Amino acid sequence: MIRAIWTDYEHLPNSLPVSSGTNTRDFLSFFLFWLCSLPAIWFPVHKIRHLFTVKAYFVPVAGVVYFIWAIVKAHGIGPIVHQSNTVHGSALAWAMIKGIMSSIANFATLIVNDPDFARFARKPRDALWSQLITIPVGFAVTSFIGIIVSSSSNVIYGQPIWNPLTLLSNFLIGASSGERFGVFVIATAFALAQLGTNIAANSVSAGTDMTALLPRYLNIRRGGYICAAVGLAMCPWNLLSSSNNFTVYLSAYAVFLSSIAGVIISDYYLVRKGYYQIRDLYSARKESPYYFWFGFHWRGYFAYIAGILINIVGFVGAIGRKVPAGAQYLYNLNFFCGFIIASGSYYLLCRFFPVPAMSDHWNEVGDEILDVHVAYNASELSDEENATGSSHFKSDSMAVRERKTASGF
């Protein structure tokens, strides 16, 4: 964006050492974006949705324009798609698998952090259909545009440029004022898309998790600002220094998130069969069925670590160490391996060491619930319900109706 306005910005003198992993120009650009994103963290989640509305209209249009512009500069899509592949046989197959795993890792954080936003839906189906359509279609279209645009660089400049922002900056070489304006608009779309991703996948999710850990001291807003500070301190430009570093980072990301997703899905769909006692989820009482062992659910932690261990040797190989070929092949399927091992381990542990508050059949409250009370009232709760944590608790909807009848509503 800045180069499109001031072309001399490209030649800004560098005062940072090579060991920093960046230069003055790139660090200043990153810092300005980081600084401008801080006000967006201030707003509550239900108000920041207007930013995503603007993003939903503006970013796809800019992406299509970028797609068409790259094709025009490459003199048609023919020279792009007719480029010969550089790998063959099993190497090609494993490259495709790695690409699939990288794509899954790209939105793995959205899979795990989905409840941070889905909880604002009025009914479960409101969150279901919107995500069932937009996530596969959105990621497929975005990936297709990225592949074609990146491949066009080999035709235009004679060398592959994996970073679309680097390719976009090359469009400024010898550009007219109209082309510079086009680059500015597309770069603005990239900045808006990144801002939305930072809020959805980082700030809100981190703030929600920190609120659950320390609700007395932290809220979503404060947690978001802590996340922003950590994001600056971790020097993220090192992750984008090369395509290899970026894919290794995504794979490592999937190693940890796949285990979390496996435990969550196994707990909800296989172990509890959709049943939760809403009020007890907000309780820190020892009698609560979700208090487990001194407040720790050891089955979940055990399954989470098991899902990581299946990939840990291959991860060591991905960062440059020599490991057995079998470990590398498992790591190429990192998300699936971690998910299957974590979910299977959790299910087996809960079968041999049953947890309280389960259901023998599918018992999701869903759209039937009329009201939810999370405050405790001693007159409403029997000692038996608090103490046993039996798997035969009444559903929340029935309990709410009984409370209303008993209270004379």
Buried (B, 14 or more C-beta within 10 A) or exposed (E): BBBBEEEEBEEBEBEEEEEBBBBEBBBBBBEEBBEEBEEBBEBEBEEBEEBBEEBEEBBBEBBEBBBEBBBEBBEEBEBBEEEEEEEEEEEEEBBEBBEBBBBBBBBBBBBBBBEBBBEEEEEEEEBEEEBEEEBEEBBEBBBEBBEBBBBBBBBBBEEBBBBBBEBBBBBBEEBEEEBBEBBBBBBBBBBBBBBBBBBBBBBBBBBBBBBEEEEEEBBBBBBBBBBBEEBEEEEBBEBBEEEEBBBBBBBBBBBBBBBBBBBBBBBBBBBBBBBBBBBBEBBEEEBBBBBBEEEEBEBBEBBBEBBBBBBBBBBBBBEEEEBEEEBBEBBBBBBBBBBBBBBBBBBEBBEEEEBBBBBEEEBBBEEEBEEEEEEEEEEBEEEEBBEBBEBEBEBBBEBBBEBEEEEEE
